[in-house]
């Protein structure tokens, strides 16, 4: 496993080198070994009067090789963990050796490093019960000791710059939490902040960075790092997720390791090289070794991993295979290592959900490490790519509705079928309330599961309803595959019969609905958009809201389409009068349905059919359709 992780790290470095510039993503061997043929800095002990604690306290100070009192230096305050003191870094991390070696290689800006005791209490020794409430509280108290006592002392005793641009703070574990809390909480004092394996004392992200725009302006560098097998990685990830959502530039650095000095020494090696120099936030996403397991992985699967910058690392064990590729719309070749693992990294992948396949010796199969989804006419792997604007479909602390599977017998298909029904929060208790209904249709190669799994329809509605942006409603996700064979007028007619004669009556019999056109909506994506056009436009007396996502009438010379246009031309006044919303959306020019839709809209303009048109770039994909639902649901039943 160790050899495999090193191979992955090396591959990531080659990938970065091949696409951008040479970026070292991990300390080289010997980075922390003493070298006799270089100049060395000096470690001293200082004592300062702490008005905060009421005693004289001690700290260590590292001055760099060639230190001169005639020059001025920036300062890094480097904090220890809950079980240590001012000597923990010196004893376990050899910071002076790491920094000496970096100076010798010309990779470090000259700086003074202060290693304080972050336990601000009279008896600050790391003895007894280190988790005792008074000792834990002392780590929070250290903020005032640092700001009011230690920093003024250092700036009086040493030739240092006293502005925020020349002051950094970083730490490990408890000290990592302190560094994030104190640094981000005092942006007027610190421009460089680093948290290494930050502990549970780390404040929630909303408290750490209550004003993201201010943080963007004032931070030179925000560094968050952790070992991938550290049980505390969740605290780093939640901070990263919030910063990613708010688009605050930062380095999120994950490497193989646990909660120990192997990780922390490497973090110091990487972090210190950024300090007190010009920085380029555009390359921050390239500084990491490992990514975060995708949210769509099966339980405990480490790969695929999503790297910052939305690149994806795949790893598949197939020792007998001759060739393995990832098909994500574009094919990526994987490289085989000596352990029989095939490894590779993609370019940046766009937001949200994507289907993908493994191609093993040319055969498309599902990745056993990923959840599978019915799409492309078969069970396929899927991967969720984090998206800064994806809060509208995130699971949040809001009232949640239910997605219920309902079976019914269809007289149209003469078979048992099923649909999924979203009921909003409070449905079961609001026994006297009747709800409007959105009938929501999937695309070709998918089924009734699509909108609730790939589409996250329930979370989108939960969040909209909780925010008061959408009316509480039922959402019925039916199976649009009602006849075998080609998709043609016969299949569209069968769908219309299934919808009108079976599904709508079944829902209105089994759920509390407001059973009139003003409280019914019909929408769908791709094939479901065509079904919406066919069944919806002809039945505006039953559906007052129509939503067409990534679709449009195709092949204008086909008799069926000509009949549809003829009906719309003759019925334009009725359609305009009956429809409260005729909302048509596309995934930009890259959407495969774009030209058909534009041709269709030209006909609508000719017939003076009223509609609203929207584009969300991204092509013919679920990220587009999630956004379509988000926008369309806000227009319904108002």
Backbone torsions as a table, in degrees:
resi	resn	phi	psi	omega
1	UNK	NA	-40.8	178.8
2	UNK	-61.5	-44.4	-179.5
3	UNK	-62.9	-38.3	179.7
4	UNK	-63.9	-43.4	-179.3
5	UNK	-64.1	-39.5	177.6
6	UNK	-63.8	-37.5	177.7
7	UNK	-63.8	-41.1	177.7
8	UNK	-62.6	-44.5	179.3
9	UNK	-59.7	-45.5	-179.8
10	UNK	-62.2	-39.5	-179.6
11	UNK	-63.8	-43.3	178.5
12	UNK	-58.1	-39.6	-179.8
13	UNK	-66.1	-42.8	178.6
14	UNK	-62.9	-42.0	179.4
15	UNK	-59.2	-48.0	179.4
16	UNK	-61.5	-43.8	-179.7
17	UNK	-60.4	-40.3	-176.6
18	UNK	-70.0	-22.4	-174.2
19	UNK	-109.0	-23.0	-177.2
20	UNK	-134.5	-98.4	-177.3
21	UNK	-138.0	169.6	179.8
22	UNK	-71.6	114.1	179.7
23	UNK	-127.1	118.6	177.9
24	UNK	-79.1	123.7	-176.5
25	UNK	-108.3	5.5	179.2
26	UNK	-159.0	147.2	179.3
27	UNK	-62.9	139.1	179.1
28	UNK	-76.5	165.0	176.8
29	UNK	-60.2	135.9	178.5
30	UNK	87.0	4.7	-177.7
31	UNK	-63.7	-24.3	-177.1
32	UNK	-110.2	16.5	179.5
33	UNK	-95.6	139.6	-179.8
34	UNK	-66.3	132.8	177.4
35	UNK	-113.3	129.8	-175.0
36	UNK	-84.0	-17.3	-172.4
37	UNK	-100.8	23.6	178.3
38	UNK	-129.1	166.5	174.2
39	UNK	-76.3	149.4	-176.6
40	UNK	-122.9	148.6	172.8
41	UNK	-80.9	-172.4	-174.2
42	UNK	-133.6	139.6	175.3
43	UNK	-105.8	125.6	176.7
44	UNK	-127.9	160.2	173.8
45	UNK	-103.5	134.2	176.0
46	UNK	-118.7	155.8	174.8
47	UNK	-125.0	137.3	-178.5
48	UNK	-139.1	149.8	179.8
49	UNK	-80.6	122.5	179.1
50	UNK	-103.7	106.8	175.1
51	UNK	-69.2	-28.1	-179.8
52	UNK	-63.4	-45.2	-177.1
53	UNK	-92.6	-30.2	-178.9
54	UNK	89.5	19.4	177.5
55	UNK	-141.4	171.1	171.7
56	UNK	-86.3	128.5	-176.2
57	UNK	-113.8	165.0	-176.9
58	UNK	-121.0	154.1	174.4
59	UNK	-149.8	161.7	172.7
60	UNK	-101.5	149.0	177.9
61	UNK	-132.3	128.5	174.4
62	UNK	-101.8	123.9	172.4
63	UNK	-108.9	139.2	-168.9
64	UNK	-76.2	165.7	174.5
65	UNK	-55.2	137.2	-179.7
66	UNK	77.2	14.4	-179.0
67	UNK	-55.5	135.8	179.7
68	UNK	-138.7	135.1	177.5
69	UNK	-70.6	-9.1	178.4
70	UNK	-85.1	-8.7	178.4
71	UNK	-111.2	161.6	176.5
72	UNK	-108.8	147.4	-174.2
73	UNK	-130.2	148.1	166.2
74	UNK	-75.7	168.8	-175.1
75	UNK	-131.7	134.6	169.6
76	UNK	-109.3	124.7	173.7
77	UNK	-96.7	117.5	-171.4
78	UNK	-114.7	117.6	-168.2
79	UNK	-105.6	150.0	-177.6
80	UNK	-95.7	-176.2	-179.1
81	UNK	-96.3	-177.3	-172.3
82	UNK	-66.0	-27.2	-178.8
83	UNK	-96.7	7.5	-176.1
84	UNK	-117.8	-170.0	176.1
85	UNK	-146.5	-159.9	-176.1
86	UNK	-62.2	-16.1	-178.4
87	UNK	-97.3	-2.9	-174.6
88	UNK	-62.1	-46.9	178.5
89	UNK	-60.5	-43.0	-177.6
90	UNK	-63.4	-42.1	-176.3
91	UNK	-77.5	-36.0	-174.1
92	UNK	-106.9	-21.7	-171.4
93	UNK	-116.6	-10.2	179.4
94	UNK	47.3	51.2	-176.8
95	UNK	-62.2	-35.3	-179.1
96	UNK	-64.2	-37.0	179.2
97	UNK	-69.3	-45.0	178.8
98	UNK	-59.0	-46.1	-177.3
99	UNK	-70.8	-40.3	176.6
100	UNK	-55.3	-45.7	-177.5
101	UNK	-66.3	-37.7	177.6
102	UNK	-67.2	-39.6	175.5
103	UNK	-60.0	-44.0	-178.0
104	UNK	-62.1	-28.6	179.9
105	UNK	-92.0	2.6	178.2
106	UNK	70.8	26.8	-175.0
107	UNK	-104.3	2.3	-172.5
108	UNK	-129.3	137.6	170.2
109	UNK	-75.7	135.0	179.3
110	UNK	-56.1	132.3	-178.3
111	UNK	-153.7	158.4	169.9
112	UNK	-97.5	140.2	179.0
113	UNK	-119.3	124.3	179.4
114	UNK	-106.9	127.0	179.8
115	UNK	-114.1	95.0	-175.4
116	UNK	-89.0	174.6	168.2
117	UNK	-94.1	112.5	-174.7
118	UNK	-83.1	7.1	178.0
119	UNK	-101.1	89.8	-171.2
120	UNK	-83.2	85.1	176.3
121	UNK	-152.6	165.3	-174.1
122	UNK	-61.8	-45.8	174.9
123	UNK	-101.2	91.1	-172.2
124	UNK	-95.8	19.0	179.9
125	UNK	-75.0	148.9	179.9
126	UNK	-86.0	67.7	-178.2
127	UNK	-130.2	165.3	178.2
128	UNK	69.0	-150.2	179.9
129	UNK	-79.8	98.9	-176.2
130	UNK	-69.1	-13.2	179.1
131	UNK	-97.6	7.7	178.2
132	UNK	-58.7	143.0	-175.2
133	UNK	-53.1	-39.6	-178.0
134	UNK	-68.5	-32.8	179.5
135	UNK	-74.6	-37.5	176.2
136	UNK	-64.6	-43.0	178.7
137	UNK	-61.5	-32.6	-178.4
138	UNK	-62.3	-27.8	178.0
139	UNK	-70.3	-32.5	174.9
140	UNK	-74.2	-38.5	178.7
141	UNK	-61.7	-26.8	-177.7
142	UNK	-59.8	-21.6	178.2
143	UNK	-56.8	-46.0	179.9
144	UNK	-71.4	-38.0	176.2
145	UNK	-60.2	-42.1	179.1
146	UNK	-64.1	-51.7	-173.5
147	UNK	-73.9	-39.7	-172.7
148	UNK	-93.2	-22.8	-173.5
149	UNK	-120.0	-55.9	-172.8
150	UNK	-70.4	-49.5	-178.1
151	UNK	-61.2	-47.1	176.5
152	UNK	-58.1	-38.4	179.0
153	UNK	-63.9	-47.9	-179.5
154	UNK	-60.5	-41.6	-176.9
155	UNK	-73.3	-18.1	175.2
156	UNK	-86.9	-35.1	-173.1
157	UNK	-88.3	-30.3	-174.0
158	UNK	-116.6	153.7	179.4
159	UNK	-80.0	84.4	-174.9
160	UNK	-125.3	154.8	171.8
161	UNK	-72.0	147.5	-174.4
162	UNK	-115.1	11.3	178.2
163	UNK	-96.0	159.9	-174.9
164	UNK	-62.1	-31.5	-178.8
165	UNK	-65.5	-15.8	-179.8
166	UNK	-115.1	27.9	179.4
167	UNK	-134.8	127.8	-179.2
168	UNK	-126.9	155.0	175.4
169	UNK	-140.0	137.0	177.8
170	UNK	-153.3	161.6	179.4
171	UNK	-171.0	169.2	-179.1
172	UNK	-108.8	142.0	174.1
173	UNK	54.2	-116.6	177.3
174	UNK	-57.6	-39.0	177.1
175	UNK	-67.9	-27.4	173.8
176	UNK	-67.8	-41.1	175.1
177	UNK	-63.8	-42.4	176.1
178	UNK	-59.1	-44.2	-176.8
179	UNK	-62.0	-43.4	177.7
180	UNK	-67.5	-43.2	-179.9
181	UNK	-63.3	-48.3	-174.8
182	UNK	-78.1	-41.4	-177.6
183	UNK	-67.2	-51.5	-179.3
184	UNK	-72.2	-24.4	177.2
185	UNK	-81.1	-7.5	-178.8
186	UNK	-139.7	61.6	-177.8
187	UNK	-66.9	-12.8	173.8
188	UNK	-79.0	-8.3	-178.7
189	UNK	-114.8	-25.5	-175.7
190	UNK	-132.5	131.4	175.5
191	UNK	-106.5	-11.1	-177.0
192	UNK	-127.6	121.0	-173.6
193	UNK	-134.1	132.7	178.5
194	UNK	-136.8	129.5	175.6
195	UNK	-117.1	116.5	179.7
196	UNK	-102.6	115.5	178.9
197	UNK	51.4	49.1	-172.3
198	UNK	-58.3	138.9	-171.9
199	UNK	-88.7	178.8	-178.0
200	UNK	-63.0	-11.9	175.9
201	UNK	-70.6	-9.9	178.3
202	UNK	-61.7	128.0	179.3
203	UNK	-65.0	159.0	176.9
204	UNK	-62.3	150.6	-175.1
205	UNK	-56.9	-36.3	-178.7
206	UNK	-64.6	-29.6	176.8
207	UNK	-83.9	-33.9	178.2
208	UNK	-63.6	-46.0	-174.8
209	UNK	-128.9	73.7	-179.2
210	UNK	-71.4	-22.1	-179.4
211	UNK	-125.4	85.0	-177.2
212	UNK	-57.8	-35.0	-178.7
213	UNK	-66.2	-38.4	176.4
214	UNK	-65.3	-42.4	179.2
215	UNK	-60.7	-41.0	178.8
216	UNK	-59.7	-38.2	-177.2
217	UNK	-75.6	-36.0	-169.5
218	UNK	-97.5	-26.7	-177.5
219	UNK	-77.8	131.0	169.2
220	UNK	-83.1	-43.3	178.9
221	UNK	-152.6	132.2	169.3
222	UNK	-120.1	118.0	-174.9
223	UNK	-115.4	126.5	177.6
224	UNK	-128.4	120.6	-177.1
225	UNK	-136.5	157.6	-179.8
226	UNK	-168.3	156.0	171.8
227	UNK	-78.1	145.3	-174.7
228	UNK	-69.3	-22.8	178.0
229	UNK	-106.0	20.1	175.1
230	UNK	-80.3	126.4	-180.0
231	UNK	-63.9	-14.4	-179.4
232	UNK	-95.5	8.8	-174.3
233	UNK	-62.5	-23.7	-180.0
234	UNK	-60.0	-31.6	179.9
235	UNK	-71.7	-35.2	175.6
236	UNK	-70.5	-41.6	-176.3
237	UNK	-67.0	-40.1	-179.1
238	UNK	-64.5	-35.8	176.8
239	UNK	-66.8	-45.6	177.6
240	UNK	-59.1	-45.1	-177.5
241	UNK	-59.7	-41.6	179.1
242	UNK	-66.7	-45.0	179.6
243	UNK	-63.1	-38.6	177.7
244	UNK	-62.4	-45.4	179.0
245	UNK	-61.7	-39.8	-177.4
246	UNK	-88.0	0.8	176.6
247	UNK	60.3	40.6	174.5
248	UNK	-90.5	116.7	-178.0
249	UNK	-59.2	135.9	179.0
250	UNK	-165.6	162.1	172.6
251	UNK	-98.6	124.9	173.2
252	UNK	-112.6	105.1	-168.2
253	UNK	-114.1	113.6	178.4
254	UNK	-114.2	134.8	179.8
255	UNK	-136.8	162.3	175.5
256	UNK	-62.7	130.3	177.8
257	UNK	154.3	177.3	-178.8
258	UNK	-119.6	-152.4	-175.6
259	UNK	-95.6	76.6	-176.2
260	UNK	-152.7	177.7	-173.7
261	UNK	-70.6	-18.9	175.2
262	UNK	-59.0	-43.5	177.6
263	UNK	-70.9	-44.5	-173.0
264	UNK	-70.3	-35.4	176.8
265	UNK	-64.5	-42.5	178.2
266	UNK	-64.6	-37.9	177.8
267	UNK	-62.3	-43.4	177.6
268	UNK	-62.7	-43.1	178.7
269	UNK	-57.1	-46.6	-177.8
270	UNK	-72.5	-49.2	-174.7
271	UNK	-63.2	-43.9	-173.2
272	UNK	-63.3	-26.5	-177.8
273	UNK	-72.7	-18.6	176.6
274	UNK	-78.7	-26.6	-162.0
275	UNK	-67.8	139.0	170.1
276	UNK	60.0	35.2	175.2
277	UNK	-135.8	163.0	171.4
278	UNK	-61.8	139.5	-179.5
279	UNK	-123.6	153.4	179.3
280	UNK	-119.6	100.3	-177.8
281	UNK	-59.2	-21.2	-177.7
282	UNK	-65.2	-18.6	-179.4
283	UNK	-102.1	1.3	-177.4
284	UNK	-56.2	-39.3	-175.1
285	UNK	-66.4	-14.5	-178.1
286	UNK	-88.2	-8.1	-177.5
287	UNK	-93.5	85.5	172.7
288	UNK	-166.9	163.4	176.0
289	UNK	-104.7	-48.6	-179.9
290	UNK	-114.8	160.9	174.6
291	UNK	-105.2	-165.9	178.6
292	UNK	-103.7	130.8	177.0
293	UNK	-51.5	135.8	-177.9
294	UNK	-63.1	146.4	179.8
295	UNK	-63.3	-20.1	-178.6
296	UNK	-91.2	2.5	176.3
297	UNK	-66.6	151.6	170.7
298	UNK	-67.7	162.6	-174.4
299	UNK	-54.0	129.8	176.6
300	UNK	70.4	6.1	176.1
301	UNK	-77.3	128.0	-177.4
302	UNK	-80.0	-32.2	-179.4
303	UNK	-122.9	153.9	1.9
304	UNK	-64.0	153.7	175.6
305	UNK	-120.1	138.3	177.4
306	UNK	-98.2	119.9	177.6
307	UNK	-86.5	156.3	169.3
308	UNK	-53.4	142.2	-174.4
309	UNK	89.4	4.5	174.7
310	UNK	64.0	25.4	167.7
311	UNK	-83.9	153.9	-175.5
312	UNK	-124.3	131.5	174.5
313	UNK	-100.1	124.1	175.9
314	UNK	-108.0	145.1	175.4
315	UNK	-143.3	124.3	-176.5
316	UNK	-133.9	134.0	176.0
317	UNK	-92.9	115.8	179.3
318	UNK	-151.7	72.4	-171.9
319	UNK	-62.5	-24.8	-178.2
320	UNK	-92.7	-6.9	-177.0
321	UNK	-71.9	148.9	176.8
322	UNK	-94.2	-28.8	179.5
323	UNK	-153.5	135.1	177.4
324	UNK	-131.7	132.0	177.7
325	UNK	-130.3	160.7	169.3
326	UNK	-109.0	128.3	177.6
327	UNK	-108.2	103.5	178.6
328	UNK	-116.7	42.4	-168.8
329	UNK	89.2	-47.1	168.1
330	UNK	-108.7	142.9	-178.9
331	UNK	-91.0	136.0	176.9
332	UNK	-119.7	128.5	175.8
333	UNK	-79.2	136.2	173.7
334	UNK	-98.9	154.4	-179.5
335	UNK	-109.4	139.1	-176.6
336	UNK	-91.0	134.3	175.7
337	UNK	-100.9	-178.0	-174.8
338	UNK	-72.0	-14.8	179.6
339	UNK	-92.1	4.8	-179.1
340	UNK	86.1	8.8	177.0
341	UNK	-92.1	138.9	173.9
342	UNK	-103.2	126.9	-170.9
343	UNK	-131.1	141.4	176.4
344	UNK	-166.6	160.3	-178.3
345	UNK	-127.2	133.9	-179.5
346	UNK	-84.4	173.0	163.9
347	UNK	-74.7	-177.8	178.8
348	UNK	-63.0	129.8	-179.9
349	UNK	-104.0	139.5	-176.6
350	UNK	-68.4	167.7	-171.4
351	UNK	-57.4	155.5	165.2
352	UNK	78.9	-149.6	-170.3
353	UNK	-91.9	137.2	175.9
354	UNK	-139.1	138.6	168.8
355	UNK	-74.6	150.8	170.5
356	UNK	-153.2	164.1	178.2
357	UNK	-134.5	151.3	164.2
358	UNK	-86.7	135.1	171.7
359	UNK	-108.9	105.1	-179.7
360	UNK	-105.8	111.4	-174.2
361	UNK	52.8	37.0	176.5
362	UNK	87.4	-6.1	-178.6
363	UNK	-96.5	127.6	179.8
364	UNK	-79.3	121.3	178.9
365	UNK	-134.9	163.5	176.5
366	UNK	-79.7	145.4	176.7
367	UNK	-75.1	119.6	-179.3
368	UNK	-64.2	-13.9	179.8
369	UNK	-88.5	-6.5	-175.7
370	UNK	-115.1	151.1	167.8
371	UNK	-61.9	151.3	178.1
372	UNK	-110.5	153.1	-175.2
373	UNK	-138.6	144.3	177.4
374	UNK	-78.8	110.0	179.6
375	UNK	-161.8	159.0	-176.7
376	UNK	61.7	23.4	178.8
377	UNK	77.8	11.3	-179.9
378	UNK	-159.0	174.3	173.2
379	UNK	-75.6	125.4	-177.5
380	UNK	-133.0	158.3	174.8
381	UNK	-72.9	156.5	175.9
382	UNK	-139.4	150.1	177.8
383	UNK	-134.2	138.2	178.7
384	UNK	-101.7	120.6	178.5
385	UNK	-99.5	120.6	179.7
386	UNK	-55.7	146.0	-173.9
387	UNK	-137.4	126.5	-177.0
388	UNK	-58.6	-30.0	179.8
389	UNK	-96.8	17.3	-173.4
390	UNK	-89.6	15.2	-178.4
391	UNK	-63.3	-25.2	-176.2
392	UNK	-70.8	-17.0	174.3
393	UNK	-118.3	19.7	176.7
394	UNK	-85.6	151.5	173.4
395	UNK	-74.0	120.3	-175.6
396	UNK	-125.0	170.0	178.0
397	UNK	-81.3	71.1	177.5
398	UNK	-133.0	163.6	174.8
399	UNK	-60.7	134.0	-176.8
400	UNK	-111.7	140.3	173.6
401	UNK	-84.5	-171.3	-179.4
402	UNK	-119.8	150.8	167.5
403	UNK	-111.2	116.7	-173.0
404	UNK	-112.5	132.7	175.2
405	UNK	-87.4	126.7	179.8
406	UNK	-124.2	131.0	176.2
407	UNK	-99.4	143.5	178.9
408	UNK	-148.7	156.9	177.3
409	UNK	-98.2	129.1	-177.7
410	UNK	-101.7	122.2	173.9
411	UNK	-73.8	-17.3	179.0
412	UNK	-75.0	-47.0	-179.2
413	UNK	-96.1	-7.2	-176.7
414	UNK	54.7	46.0	-178.3
415	UNK	-154.0	160.8	171.2
416	UNK	-76.9	134.8	-179.8
417	UNK	-133.5	176.8	178.2
418	UNK	-142.2	157.9	171.8
419	UNK	-137.4	164.5	174.4
420	UNK	-113.2	136.3	-176.2
421	UNK	-124.6	121.6	173.0
422	UNK	-87.3	125.0	172.7
423	UNK	-113.3	131.1	-175.7
424	UNK	-70.4	162.5	177.0
425	UNK	-54.2	135.4	178.5
426	UNK	89.6	-1.5	-177.0
427	UNK	-58.7	-46.3	-174.2
428	UNK	-67.1	-29.5	-178.3
429	UNK	-89.6	-21.9	-179.0
430	UNK	-87.3	66.5	-168.7
431	UNK	-68.1	-15.1	-179.4
432	UNK	-102.9	3.4	-176.5
433	UNK	-100.1	138.6	174.5
434	UNK	-108.1	142.0	-169.6
435	UNK	-115.3	146.2	169.7
436	UNK	-72.1	163.6	-174.6
437	UNK	-132.0	132.3	169.5
438	UNK	-105.6	120.6	173.1
439	UNK	-92.6	115.6	-167.9
440	UNK	-117.3	123.5	-169.3
441	UNK	-110.1	141.4	179.6
442	UNK	-84.6	-177.0	-179.9
443	UNK	-103.0	-179.9	178.9
444	UNK	-64.3	142.4	-178.7
445	UNK	80.1	2.2	178.7
446	UNK	-122.6	-179.4	179.1
447	UNK	-145.4	-162.5	-173.3
448	UNK	-62.7	-15.0	179.0
449	UNK	-78.7	-19.6	-168.6
450	UNK	-55.9	-50.2	-174.6
451	UNK	-70.6	-29.5	-178.3
452	UNK	-84.5	-24.4	-179.8
453	UNK	-102.4	-69.0	179.2
454	UNK	-65.0	-35.7	-173.1
455	UNK	-87.8	-17.6	-178.3
456	UNK	54.3	39.1	-175.8
457	UNK	-60.2	-38.4	-177.3
458	UNK	-64.7	-41.8	179.9
459	UNK	-68.4	-37.8	177.5
460	UNK	-60.2	-46.0	-179.8
461	UNK	-70.2	-40.8	176.8
462	UNK	-53.3	-49.3	-175.4
463	UNK	-68.9	-40.4	178.8
464	UNK	-65.0	-45.5	-178.5
465	UNK	-65.2	-42.0	179.8
466	UNK	-63.3	-32.9	-179.7
467	UNK	-85.3	-0.6	-178.9
468	UNK	73.1	20.0	-178.1
469	UNK	-96.6	-10.2	177.8
470	UNK	-142.4	149.7	176.7
471	UNK	-73.5	143.2	170.8
472	UNK	-57.0	130.8	-175.8
473	UNK	-149.7	160.1	167.4
474	UNK	-87.3	146.0	173.6
475	UNK	-125.2	118.9	-178.6
476	UNK	-103.5	118.7	-179.2
477	UNK	-109.4	97.4	-174.7
478	UNK	-97.6	165.9	177.4
479	UNK	-86.3	114.5	-179.3
480	UNK	-82.6	-2.0	179.3
481	UNK	-87.6	90.4	-172.1
482	UNK	-108.5	-8.5	178.4
483	UNK	-148.2	140.9	179.3
484	UNK	-74.0	165.7	176.0
485	UNK	89.8	-157.8	-172.3
486	UNK	-68.6	153.8	175.3
487	UNK	-86.4	108.3	-174.9
488	UNK	-147.1	-167.4	-176.7
489	UNK	-64.6	-35.3	178.8
490	UNK	-62.1	-42.6	179.1
491	UNK	-67.9	-35.2	176.9
492	UNK	-66.5	-38.8	178.4
493	UNK	-66.8	-39.1	177.4
494	UNK	-63.3	-40.2	177.8
495	UNK	-62.0	-44.8	-179.1
496	UNK	-59.0	-42.2	178.6
497	UNK	-65.4	-42.1	178.0
498	UNK	-59.7	-43.8	-179.0
499	UNK	-65.3	-52.7	-171.5
500	UNK	-77.6	-41.3	-172.8
501	UNK	-89.5	-21.9	-173.6
502	UNK	-119.8	-60.0	-169.2
503	UNK	-69.6	-50.2	-178.8
504	UNK	-60.7	-48.0	176.7
505	UNK	-60.6	-38.4	179.3
506	UNK	-62.7	-44.6	-179.3
507	UNK	-65.1	-43.2	-176.0
508	UNK	-73.2	-18.7	175.4
509	UNK	-83.3	-33.8	-171.3
510	UNK	-102.6	-9.2	-179.9
511	UNK	-132.3	157.8	179.1
512	UNK	-82.9	99.0	-176.6
513	UNK	-121.4	154.4	170.0
514	UNK	-87.7	103.9	-165.5
515	UNK	-91.3	67.4	172.9
516	UNK	-148.8	167.1	-174.2
517	UNK	-60.1	-34.7	-178.3
518	UNK	-65.3	-16.5	-178.4
519	UNK	-118.5	20.8	174.4
520	UNK	-124.1	137.5	175.3
521	UNK	-131.4	151.8	178.8
522	UNK	-134.2	129.3	-180.0
523	UNK	-150.7	156.1	178.2
524	UNK	-165.7	163.5	-180.0
525	UNK	-109.1	142.9	174.9
526	UNK	52.1	-114.3	176.8
527	UNK	-55.7	-39.7	177.6
528	UNK	-64.7	-27.0	174.8
529	UNK	-69.1	-39.8	175.4
530	UNK	-64.5	-40.2	177.3
531	UNK	-63.6	-37.1	176.7
532	UNK	-64.2	-43.2	177.9
533	UNK	-62.1	-45.6	-175.1
534	UNK	-67.7	-50.8	-175.2
535	UNK	-84.5	-27.5	-174.9
536	UNK	-81.8	-48.0	-177.3
537	UNK	-63.5	-33.7	-179.5
538	UNK	-79.8	-8.7	-175.4
539	UNK	-134.3	47.1	179.9
540	UNK	-68.4	-11.7	173.2
541	UNK	-76.1	-10.1	179.3
542	UNK	-115.5	-20.8	-179.8
543	UNK	-131.7	114.9	-178.5
544	UNK	-90.1	-5.9	-178.5
545	UNK	-132.8	126.3	176.9
546	UNK	-126.2	134.7	176.7
547	UNK	-127.1	125.5	-177.6
548	UNK	-118.9	112.7	-175.9
549	UNK	-109.5	123.4	174.6
550	UNK	51.6	52.5	-178.6
551	UNK	-152.6	175.8	179.3
552	UNK	169.8	151.9	178.7
553	UNK	-61.0	136.2	-175.4
554	UNK	-109.5	157.6	173.3
555	UNK	55.5	71.6	-171.5
556	UNK	-57.3	-13.8	-179.5
557	UNK	-88.9	-8.3	-179.2
558	UNK	-67.2	138.9	-178.8
559	UNK	-56.2	-40.9	-178.9
560	UNK	-59.6	-44.5	-178.5
561	UNK	-67.1	-40.3	177.4
562	UNK	-61.2	-37.5	177.2
563	UNK	-64.9	-39.9	178.5
564	UNK	-62.8	-45.5	180.0
565	UNK	-65.0	-37.9	179.3
566	UNK	-63.5	-41.6	178.2
567	UNK	-63.2	-43.4	-178.3
568	UNK	-65.5	-38.5	179.5
569	UNK	-63.2	-42.4	-178.7
570	UNK	-73.7	-26.1	-171.8
571	UNK	-110.0	18.6	-173.5
572	UNK	-56.6	-43.6	-178.2
573	UNK	-64.4	-41.1	179.8
574	UNK	-66.3	-43.7	-179.4
575	UNK	-61.3	-47.4	-179.5
576	UNK	-63.6	-34.2	-178.8
577	UNK	-74.5	-38.4	-175.0
578	UNK	-80.0	-34.3	-173.3
579	UNK	-84.7	126.7	172.9
580	UNK	-81.0	-32.9	176.5
581	UNK	-144.6	129.5	168.9
582	UNK	-123.8	93.8	-167.8
583	UNK	-108.4	122.1	-175.3
584	UNK	-123.1	128.3	-175.1
585	UNK	-132.0	148.4	178.5
586	UNK	-132.5	160.1	178.1
587	UNK	-92.4	39.0	-180.0
588	UNK	78.0	-178.4	-177.8
589	UNK	-64.9	-20.8	179.0
590	UNK	-78.3	-6.5	177.5
591	UNK	-71.8	130.3	-176.8
592	UNK	-64.7	-18.3	179.1
593	UNK	-94.2	3.3	-170.7
594	UNK	-59.0	-50.3	-176.0
595	UNK	-66.7	-41.0	176.1
596	UNK	-58.4	-42.2	-179.2
597	UNK	-64.9	-43.4	179.8
598	UNK	-62.1	-40.4	177.5
599	UNK	-63.8	-40.6	178.8
600	UNK	-64.0	-43.4	-178.2
601	UNK	-66.2	-31.1	175.1
602	UNK	-62.0	-38.7	176.0
603	UNK	-65.9	-42.7	178.4
604	UNK	-58.8	-42.9	178.6
605	UNK	-61.9	-41.5	179.1
606	UNK	-61.1	-38.9	-178.6
607	UNK	-85.9	-3.6	-177.1
608	UNK	61.9	37.9	173.1
609	UNK	-80.3	129.1	-179.8
610	UNK	-82.8	136.4	178.6
611	UNK	-156.6	165.5	171.4
612	UNK	-117.2	138.4	-175.6
613	UNK	-120.4	140.3	-179.3
614	UNK	-141.4	147.8	174.3
615	UNK	-126.7	139.3	173.7
616	UNK	-133.3	110.9	-171.7
617	UNK	-62.5	143.6	179.2
618	UNK	152.4	-9.7	177.4
619	UNK	88.7	-156.1	-175.3
620	UNK	-96.0	70.5	-168.7
621	UNK	-142.4	162.0	179.8
622	UNK	-61.7	-35.3	176.7
623	UNK	-56.5	-36.3	177.7
624	UNK	-67.9	-45.3	-174.7
625	UNK	-71.3	-31.5	172.4
626	UNK	-59.4	-45.7	179.7
627	UNK	-65.4	-36.9	177.2
628	UNK	-59.4	-46.0	178.6
629	UNK	-62.9	-41.9	179.0
630	UNK	-57.0	-45.1	-178.6
631	UNK	-73.6	-44.4	-174.7
632	UNK	-67.3	-39.9	-177.2
633	UNK	-60.6	-28.9	-179.8
634	UNK	-72.1	-16.7	-179.3
635	UNK	-91.7	-9.8	-169.9
636	UNK	-84.5	138.6	167.8
637	UNK	60.0	28.4	179.9
638	UNK	-84.4	NA	NA
